[in-house]
Amino acid sequence: MHDLTCLIQSCQTKAYAPAGTHSVCRAHFLSYLTWRRRKGPQMFIKYAGMTMEERDPLVAEWANTIRVEEAPAASVPKA
């Protein structure tokens, strides 16, 4: 857990828990747990036996499912 902020792009929340060799905030950690739970109970057994480096591909797969909400673009004043 060397990261100070969440792994997810544009999330500036403080790191809460490890996700592979990276860290995620509390909200994204709960999302990650839910995603793993939906993969089935065998995912938890398999995940528990993996090293942090081996977990990175799973974290990357999950991170691709996260939608990043962009800040609304500044409106251009009408001339």
Biopython code that builds the backbone (N, CA, C, O; Angstrom):
import numpy as np
from Bio.PDB.StructureBuilder import StructureBuilder

atoms = [
    (1, "MET", "N", (0.833, -1.185, 0.000)),
    (1, "MET", "CA", (0.000, 0.000, 0.000)),
    (1, "MET", "C", (0.872, 1.241, 0.000)),
    (1, "MET", "O", (0.924, 1.976, 0.986)),
    (2, "HIS", "N", (1.540, 1.465, -1.083)),
    (2, "HIS", "CA", (2.403, 2.625, -1.192)),
    (2, "HIS", "C", (1.661, 3.825, -1.755)),
    (2, "HIS", "O", (2.096, 4.964, -1.583)),
    (3, "ASP", "N", (0.542, 3.576, -2.427)),
    (3, "ASP", "CA", (-0.214, 4.672, -3.014)),
    (3, "ASP", "C", (-0.917, 5.453, -1.911)),
    (3, "ASP", "O", (-1.351, 4.882, -0.910)),
    (4, "LEU", "N", (-1.024, 6.744, -2.104)),
    (4, "LEU", "CA", (-1.707, 7.571, -1.117)),
    (4, "LEU", "C", (-3.159, 7.792, -1.485)),
    (4, "LEU", "O", (-3.976, 8.126, -0.627)),
    (5, "THR", "N", (-3.487, 7.608, -2.763)),
    (5, "THR", "CA", (-4.862, 7.788, -3.221)),
    (5, "THR", "C", (-5.331, 6.530, -3.929)),
    (5, "THR", "O", (-4.552, 5.611, -4.181)),
    (6, "CYS", "N", (-6.593, 6.506, -4.237)),
    (6, "CYS", "CA", (-7.242, 5.369, -4.874)),
    (6, "CYS", "C", (-6.662, 5.091, -6.265)),
    (6, "CYS", "O", (-6.269, 6.011, -6.982)),
    (7, "LEU", "N", (-6.616, 3.826, -6.623)),
    (7, "LEU", "CA", (-6.125, 3.373, -7.925)),
    (7, "LEU", "C", (-6.992, 3.867, -9.081)),
    (7, "LEU", "O", (-6.485, 4.106, -10.177)),
    (8, "ILE", "N", (-8.287, 4.019, -8.845)),
    (8, "ILE", "CA", (-9.226, 4.383, -9.900)),
    (8, "ILE", "C", (-8.968, 5.814, -10.359)),
    (8, "ILE", "O", (-8.848, 6.738, -9.555)),
    (9, "GLN", "N", (-8.887, 5.963, -11.678)),
    (9, "GLN", "CA", (-8.608, 7.270, -12.284)),
    (9, "GLN", "C", (-9.640, 8.297, -11.832)),
    (9, "GLN", "O", (-10.832, 7.995, -11.782)),
    (10, "SER", "N", (-9.212, 9.451, -11.518)),
    (10, "SER", "CA", (-9.987, 10.617, -11.080)),
    (10, "SER", "C", (-10.581, 10.477, -9.682)),
    (10, "SER", "O", (-11.317, 11.364, -9.252)),
    (11, "CYS", "N", (-10.293, 9.411, -8.964)),
    (11, "CYS", "CA", (-10.732, 9.281, -7.572)),
    (11, "CYS", "C", (-9.569, 9.730, -6.697)),
    (11, "CYS", "O", (-8.509, 9.103, -6.700)),
    (12, "GLN", "N", (-9.758, 10.791, -5.963)),
    (12, "GLN", "CA", (-8.694, 11.345, -5.131)),
    (12, "GLN", "C", (-8.869, 10.998, -3.656)),
    (12, "GLN", "O", (-8.233, 11.602, -2.792)),
    (13, "THR", "N", (-9.733, 10.026, -3.371)),
    (13, "THR", "CA", (-9.990, 9.626, -1.999)),
    (13, "THR", "C", (-8.784, 8.888, -1.423)),
    (13, "THR", "O", (-8.054, 8.208, -2.145)),
    (14, "LYS", "N", (-8.588, 9.030, -0.129)),
    (14, "LYS", "CA", (-7.474, 8.393, 0.572)),
    (14, "LYS", "C", (-7.558, 6.866, 0.451)),
    (14, "LYS", "O", (-8.648, 6.294, 0.487)),
    (15, "ALA", "N", (-6.412, 6.221, 0.308)),
    (15, "ALA", "CA", (-6.340, 4.761, 0.199)),
    (15, "ALA", "C", (-6.891, 4.114, 1.461)),
    (15, "ALA", "O", (-6.662, 4.592, 2.571)),
    (16, "TYR", "N", (-7.625, 3.016, 1.274)),
    (16, "TYR", "CA", (-8.262, 2.315, 2.391)),
    (16, "TYR", "C", (-7.744, 0.882, 2.524)),
    (16, "TYR", "O", (-7.465, 0.419, 3.630)),
    (17, "ALA", "N", (-7.615, 0.179, 1.386)),
    (17, "ALA", "CA", (-7.229, -1.229, 1.422)),
    (17, "ALA", "C", (-6.430, -1.595, 0.176)),
    (17, "ALA", "O", (-6.528, -0.925, -0.852)),
    (18, "PRO", "N", (-5.638, -2.661, 0.274)),
    (18, "PRO", "CA", (-4.869, -3.079, -0.901)),
    (18, "PRO", "C", (-5.743, -3.749, -1.951)),
    (18, "PRO", "O", (-6.741, -4.397, -1.634)),
    (19, "ALA", "N", (-5.347, -3.578, -3.198)),
    (19, "ALA", "CA", (-5.960, -4.274, -4.330)),
    (19, "ALA", "C", (-4.792, -4.672, -5.223)),
    (19, "ALA", "O", (-4.368, -3.900, -6.084)),
    (20, "GLY", "N", (-4.285, -5.858, -5.017)),
    (20, "GLY", "CA", (-3.060, -6.253, -5.702)),
    (20, "GLY", "C", (-1.913, -5.445, -5.130)),
    (20, "GLY", "O", (-1.779, -5.331, -3.912)),
    (21, "THR", "N", (-1.083, -4.884, -5.998)),
    (21, "THR", "CA", (0.035, -4.064, -5.526)),
    (21, "THR", "C", (-0.349, -2.597, -5.427)),
    (21, "THR", "O", (0.504, -1.751, -5.160)),
    (22, "HIS", "N", (-1.616, -2.286, -5.637)),
    (22, "HIS", "CA", (-2.120, -0.917, -5.555)),
    (22, "HIS", "C", (-3.066, -0.792, -4.364)),
    (22, "HIS", "O", (-3.232, -1.740, -3.597)),
    (23, "SER", "N", (-3.682, 0.371, -4.212)),
    (23, "SER", "CA", (-4.630, 0.606, -3.131)),
    (23, "SER", "C", (-5.886, 1.250, -3.683)),
    (23, "SER", "O", (-5.853, 1.938, -4.704)),
    (24, "VAL", "N", (-6.996, 1.018, -2.995)),
    (24, "VAL", "CA", (-8.266, 1.624, -3.394)),
    (24, "VAL", "C", (-8.932, 2.251, -2.175)),
    (24, "VAL", "O", (-8.632, 1.899, -1.035)),
    (25, "CYS", "N", (-9.840, 3.185, -2.438)),
    (25, "CYS", "CA", (-10.588, 3.833, -1.355)),
    (25, "CYS", "C", (-11.649, 2.858, -0.835)),
    (25, "CYS", "O", (-11.844, 1.784, -1.403)),
    (26, "ARG", "N", (-12.316, 3.232, 0.222)),
    (26, "ARG", "CA", (-13.304, 2.349, 0.850)),
    (26, "ARG", "C", (-14.445, 2.013, -0.105)),
    (26, "ARG", "O", (-14.837, 0.850, -0.207)),
    (27, "ALA", "N", (-14.983, 3.006, -0.802)),
    (27, "ALA", "CA", (-16.110, 2.776, -1.713)),
    (27, "ALA", "C", (-15.717, 1.819, -2.833)),
    (27, "ALA", "O", (-16.478, 0.913, -3.173)),
    (28, "HIS", "N", (-14.537, 2.017, -3.406)),
    (28, "HIS", "CA", (-14.100, 1.131, -4.484)),
    (28, "HIS", "C", (-13.713, -0.250, -3.949)),
    (28, "HIS", "O", (-13.857, -1.243, -4.662)),
    (29, "PHE", "N", (-13.228, -0.330, -2.715)),
    (29, "PHE", "CA", (-12.918, -1.624, -2.116)),
    (29, "PHE", "C", (-14.191, -2.451, -1.968)),
    (29, "PHE", "O", (-14.197, -3.645, -2.267)),
    (30, "LEU", "N", (-15.263, -1.820, -1.508)),
    (30, "LEU", "CA", (-16.533, -2.535, -1.376)),
    (30, "LEU", "C", (-17.052, -2.973, -2.742)),
    (30, "LEU", "O", (-17.620, -4.057, -2.877)),
    (31, "SER", "N", (-16.857, -2.133, -3.746)),
    (31, "SER", "CA", (-17.232, -2.493, -5.113)),
    (31, "SER", "C", (-16.415, -3.687, -5.596)),
    (31, "SER", "O", (-16.945, -4.580, -6.256)),
    (32, "TYR", "N", (-15.138, -3.702, -5.271)),
    (32, "TYR", "CA", (-14.252, -4.800, -5.659)),
    (32, "TYR", "C", (-14.687, -6.107, -4.992)),
    (32, "TYR", "O", (-14.704, -7.158, -5.632)),
    (33, "LEU", "N", (-15.039, -6.038, -3.707)),
    (33, "LEU", "CA", (-15.517, -7.235, -3.012)),
    (33, "LEU", "C", (-16.799, -7.759, -3.642)),
    (33, "LEU", "O", (-16.960, -8.967, -3.816)),
    (34, "THR", "N", (-17.708, -6.859, -3.983)),
    (34, "THR", "CA", (-18.962, -7.257, -4.626)),
    (34, "THR", "C", (-18.686, -7.923, -5.965)),
    (34, "THR", "O", (-19.293, -8.946, -6.283)),
    (35, "TRP", "N", (-17.780, -7.358, -6.752)),
    (35, "TRP", "CA", (-17.414, -7.923, -8.048)),
    (35, "TRP", "C", (-16.851, -9.331, -7.878)),
    (35, "TRP", "O", (-17.208, -10.243, -8.624)),
    (36, "ARG", "N", (-15.969, -9.501, -6.894)),
    (36, "ARG", "CA", (-15.392, -10.831, -6.641)),
    (36, "ARG", "C", (-16.459, -11.805, -6.177)),
    (36, "ARG", "O", (-16.434, -12.973, -6.567)),
    (37, "ARG", "N", (-17.398, -11.353, -5.351)),
    (37, "ARG", "CA", (-18.471, -12.216, -4.866)),
    (37, "ARG", "C", (-19.328, -12.709, -6.026)),
    (37, "ARG", "O", (-19.760, -13.861, -6.044)),
    (38, "ARG", "N", (-19.569, -11.829, -6.989)),
    (38, "ARG", "CA", (-20.369, -12.213, -8.156)),
    (38, "ARG", "C", (-19.653, -13.233, -9.032)),
    (38, "ARG", "O", (-20.299, -13.965, -9.782)),
    (39, "LYS", "N", (-18.338, -13.288, -8.945)),
    (39, "LYS", "CA", (-17.559, -14.270, -9.705)),
    (39, "LYS", "C", (-17.723, -15.675, -9.125)),
    (39, "LYS", "O", (-17.404, -16.660, -9.790)),
    (40, "GLY", "N", (-18.213, -15.770, -7.906)),
    (40, "GLY", "CA", (-18.449, -17.069, -7.284)),
    (40, "GLY", "C", (-17.574, -17.304, -6.068)),
    (40, "GLY", "O", (-16.544, -16.651, -5.897)),
    (41, "PRO", "N", (-17.991, -18.248, -5.215)),
    (41, "PRO", "CA", (-17.245, -18.505, -3.975)),
    (41, "PRO", "C", (-15.822, -19.010, -4.214)),
    (41, "PRO", "O", (-14.934, -18.776, -3.395)),
    (42, "GLN", "N", (-15.604, -19.700, -5.332)),
    (42, "GLN", "CA", (-14.254, -20.187, -5.619)),
    (42, "GLN", "C", (-13.273, -19.038, -5.833)),
    (42, "GLN", "O", (-12.068, -19.213, -5.653)),
    (43, "MET", "N", (-13.780, -17.862, -6.217)),
    (43, "MET", "CA", (-12.907, -16.698, -6.421)),
    (43, "MET", "C", (-12.230, -16.294, -5.111)),
    (43, "MET", "O", (-11.055, -15.926, -5.118)),
    (44, "PHE", "N", (-12.951, -16.356, -3.986)),
    (44, "PHE", "CA", (-12.368, -15.973, -2.705)),
    (44, "PHE", "C", (-11.274, -16.955, -2.285)),
    (44, "PHE", "O", (-10.245, -16.550, -1.745)),
    (45, "ILE", "N", (-11.499, -18.245, -2.533)),
    (45, "ILE", "CA", (-10.499, -19.256, -2.183)),
    (45, "ILE", "C", (-9.258, -19.078, -3.053)),
    (45, "ILE", "O", (-8.131, -19.099, -2.557)),
    (46, "LYS", "N", (-9.476, -18.904, -4.345)),
    (46, "LYS", "CA", (-8.364, -18.713, -5.281)),
    (46, "LYS", "C", (-7.593, -17.437, -4.943)),
    (46, "LYS", "O", (-6.362, -17.441, -4.913)),
    (47, "TYR", "N", (-8.321, -16.342, -4.686)),
    (47, "TYR", "CA", (-7.716, -15.036, -4.406)),
    (47, "TYR", "C", (-6.870, -15.084, -3.139)),
    (47, "TYR", "O", (-5.797, -14.482, -3.079)),
    (48, "ALA", "N", (-7.354, -15.798, -2.130)),
    (48, "ALA", "CA", (-6.641, -15.872, -0.853)),
    (48, "ALA", "C", (-5.268, -16.519, -1.006)),
    (48, "ALA", "O", (-4.348, -16.201, -0.253)),
    (49, "GLY", "N", (-5.122, -17.418, -1.968)),
    (49, "GLY", "CA", (-3.857, -18.102, -2.169)),
    (49, "GLY", "C", (-2.902, -17.394, -3.115)),
    (49, "GLY", "O", (-1.804, -17.890, -3.366)),
    (50, "MET", "N", (-3.300, -16.245, -3.644)),
    (50, "MET", "CA", (-2.471, -15.523, -4.615)),
    (50, "MET", "C", (-1.554, -14.514, -3.927)),
    (50, "MET", "O", (-1.868, -13.996, -2.856)),
    (51, "THR", "N", (-0.417, -14.248, -4.565)),
    (51, "THR", "CA", (0.452, -13.171, -4.090)),
    (51, "THR", "C", (-0.122, -11.846, -4.594)),
    (51, "THR", "O", (-1.008, -11.832, -5.448)),
    (52, "MET", "N", (0.381, -10.752, -4.069)),
    (52, "MET", "CA", (-0.100, -9.435, -4.500)),
    (52, "MET", "C", (0.109, -9.238, -5.997)),
    (52, "MET", "O", (-0.762, -8.696, -6.678)),
    (53, "GLU", "N", (1.250, -9.672, -6.511)),
    (53, "GLU", "CA", (1.536, -9.515, -7.938)),
    (53, "GLU", "C", (0.586, -10.353, -8.788)),
    (53, "GLU", "O", (0.182, -9.922, -9.868)),
    (54, "GLU", "N", (0.225, -11.546, -8.311)),
    (54, "GLU", "CA", (-0.706, -12.411, -9.037)),
    (54, "GLU", "C", (-2.117, -11.830, -9.042)),
    (54, "GLU", "O", (-2.912, -12.143, -9.929)),
    (55, "ARG", "N", (-2.433, -10.995, -8.067)),
    (55, "ARG", "CA", (-3.763, -10.387, -7.983)),
    (55, "ARG", "C", (-3.936, -9.218, -8.951)),
    (55, "ARG", "O", (-5.064, -8.852, -9.282)),
    (56, "ASP", "N", (-2.831, -8.629, -9.408)),
    (56, "ASP", "CA", (-2.903, -7.452, -10.276)),
    (56, "ASP", "C", (-3.770, -7.638, -11.521)),
    (56, "ASP", "O", (-4.547, -6.737, -11.839)),
    (57, "PRO", "N", (-3.677, -8.772, -12.250)),
    (57, "PRO", "CA", (-4.554, -8.930, -13.426)),
    (57, "PRO", "C", (-6.043, -8.925, -13.067)),
    (57, "PRO", "O", (-6.861, -8.409, -13.828)),
    (58, "LEU", "N", (-6.398, -9.497, -11.911)),
    (58, "LEU", "CA", (-7.796, -9.465, -11.472)),
    (58, "LEU", "C", (-8.226, -8.043, -11.143)),
    (58, "LEU", "O", (-9.338, -7.631, -11.473)),
    (59, "VAL", "N", (-7.347, -7.302, -10.496)),
    (59, "VAL", "CA", (-7.642, -5.906, -10.164)),
    (59, "VAL", "C", (-7.825, -5.104, -11.445)),
    (59, "VAL", "O", (-8.732, -4.276, -11.537)),
    (60, "ALA", "N", (-6.971, -5.343, -12.431)),
    (60, "ALA", "CA", (-7.076, -4.632, -13.710)),
    (60, "ALA", "C", (-8.387, -4.972, -14.411)),
    (60, "ALA", "O", (-9.033, -4.095, -14.984)),
    (61, "GLU", "N", (-8.782, -6.250, -14.365)),
    (61, "GLU", "CA", (-10.054, -6.666, -14.972)),
    (61, "GLU", "C", (-11.221, -5.953, -14.295)),
    (61, "GLU", "O", (-12.128, -5.461, -14.967)),
    (62, "TRP", "N", (-11.196, -5.900, -12.955)),
    (62, "TRP", "CA", (-12.256, -5.214, -12.218)),
    (62, "TRP", "C", (-12.239, -3.719, -12.515)),
    (62, "TRP", "O", (-13.294, -3.117, -12.718)),
    (63, "ALA", "N", (-11.054, -3.114, -12.543)),
    (63, "ALA", "CA", (-10.941, -1.669, -12.772)),
    (63, "ALA", "C", (-11.529, -1.279, -14.125)),
    (63, "ALA", "O", (-12.036, -0.167, -14.279)),
    (64, "ASN", "N", (-11.467, -2.171, -15.102)),
    (64, "ASN", "CA", (-12.052, -1.885, -16.413)),
    (64, "ASN", "C", (-13.573, -1.844, -16.372)),
    (64, "ASN", "O", (-14.199, -1.309, -17.288)),
    (65, "THR", "N", (-14.180, -2.401, -15.321)),
    (65, "THR", "CA", (-15.637, -2.379, -15.205)),
    (65, "THR", "C", (-16.144, -1.111, -14.524)),
    (65, "THR", "O", (-17.346, -0.846, -14.521)),
    (66, "ILE", "N", (-15.236, -0.328, -13.950)),
    (66, "ILE", "CA", (-15.611, 0.897, -13.240)),
    (66, "ILE", "C", (-15.812, 2.023, -14.238)),
    (66, "ILE", "O", (-14.939, 2.311, -15.057)),
    (67, "ARG", "N", (-16.968, 2.653, -14.161)),
    (67, "ARG", "CA", (-17.223, 3.824, -15.008)),
    (67, "ARG", "C", (-16.703, 5.055, -14.293)),
    (67, "ARG", "O", (-17.024, 5.295, -13.129)),
    (68, "VAL", "N", (-15.909, 5.821, -14.990)),
    (68, "VAL", "CA", (-15.373, 7.066, -14.432)),
    (68, "VAL", "C", (-16.286, 8.191, -14.877)),
    (68, "VAL", "O", (-16.438, 8.453, -16.070)),
    (69, "GLU", "N", (-16.888, 8.849, -13.906)),
    (69, "GLU", "CA", (-17.769, 9.970, -14.223)),
    (69, "GLU", "C", (-16.925, 11.223, -14.342)),
    (69, "GLU", "O", (-16.223, 11.619, -13.412)),
    (70, "GLU", "N", (-17.013, 11.829, -15.505)),
    (70, "GLU", "CA", (-16.233, 13.039, -15.748)),
    (70, "GLU", "C", (-16.972, 14.250, -15.207)),
    (70, "GLU", "O", (-18.202, 14.294, -15.171)),
    (71, "ALA", "N", (-16.191, 15.225, -14.790)),
    (71, "ALA", "CA", (-16.777, 16.481, -14.335)),
    (71, "ALA", "C", (-17.419, 17.167, -15.529)),
    (71, "ALA", "O", (-16.870, 17.116, -16.630)),
    (72, "PRO", "N", (-18.566, 17.806, -15.341)),
    (72, "PRO", "CA", (-19.206, 18.477, -16.470)),
    (72, "PRO", "C", (-18.306, 19.566, -17.043)),
    (72, "PRO", "O", (-17.656, 20.308, -16.307)),
    (73, "ALA", "N", (-18.283, 19.644, -18.345)),
    (73, "ALA", "CA", (-17.457, 20.656, -19.012)),
    (73, "ALA", "C", (-18.026, 22.035, -18.726)),
    (73, "ALA", "O", (-19.239, 22.218, -18.622)),
    (74, "ALA", "N", (-17.132, 22.993, -18.601)),
    (74, "ALA", "CA", (-17.571, 24.367, -18.349)),
    (74, "ALA", "C", (-18.371, 24.852, -19.549)),
    (74, "ALA", "O", (-17.946, 24.710, -20.695)),
    (75, "SER", "N", (-19.517, 25.419, -19.270)),
    (75, "SER", "CA", (-20.349, 25.890, -20.383)),
    (75, "SER", "C", (-19.751, 27.158, -20.981)),
    (75, "SER", "O", (-19.233, 28.024, -20.275)),
    (76, "VAL", "N", (-19.839, 27.236, -22.272)),
    (76, "VAL", "CA", (-19.298, 28.383, -22.994)),
    (76, "VAL", "C", (-20.389, 29.442, -23.062)),
    (76, "VAL", "O", (-21.492, 29.157, -23.528)),
    (77, "PRO", "N", (-20.101, 30.674, -22.600)),
    (77, "PRO", "CA", (-21.128, 31.721, -22.651)),
    (77, "PRO", "C", (-21.473, 32.073, -24.103)),
    (77, "PRO", "O", (-20.605, 32.130, -24.974)),
    (78, "LYS", "N", (-22.763, 32.306, -24.328)),
    (78, "LYS", "CA", (-23.214, 32.674, -25.680)),
    (78, "LYS", "C", (-22.867, 34.120, -25.954)),
    (78, "LYS", "O", (-23.031, 34.985, -25.094)),
    (79, "ALA", "N", (-22.387, 34.375, -27.152)),
    (79, "ALA", "CA", (-21.982, 35.737, -27.519)),
    (79, "ALA", "C", (-23.097, 36.479, -28.196)),
    (79, "ALA", "O", (-22.928, 37.640, -28.571)),
]
sb = StructureBuilder()
sb.init_structure("model")
sb.init_model(0)
sb.init_chain("A")
sb.init_seg("    ")
for serial, (resi, resn, name, xyz) in enumerate(atoms, 1):
    if name == "N":
        sb.init_residue(resn, " ", resi, " ")
    sb.init_atom(name, np.array(xyz, "f"), 0.0, 1.0, " ", f" {name:<3s}", serial, name[0])
structure = sb.get_structure()
